[in-house]
Amino acid sequence: MATAVDPDHVSDYILEADRELPKEEQTVWKIKNLSSREAIGATAGSTLETHRLAVLVALQGWDNFLDKDGKVIIYPDDATKAMKYMSLPQIVELGNHAMAECVMSEEERGKSTAG
């Protein structure tokens, strides 16, 4: 049975580079599920544009994101403003994660082709 995507659900995501750090040193990214409509809209341009658009829609905040001096950066409640603090690899990984969350699971794909 296929299951619906909950477009209001926000989950925590830890970048791969942070996963080996102690929990208190990890940045926690708050990522909203993309609806299929939002995901399709994000895929209108180049690959980098897809990541940027996915992050603009999906990023809802962060915890423990530090500047180069070790000071906490407060999320500005606007992903466009927030992205100025983010590196391209961070945007790409978060965009990949956001897009992957709105794709059916392997189990669901297998059932959709079973006859």
Summary of the structure (lengths in Angstrom):
residues: 115
radius of gyration: 15.5
end to end distance: 13.0
largest distance: 58.2
contacts: 288
relative contact order: 0.20
helix: 47%
strand: 14%
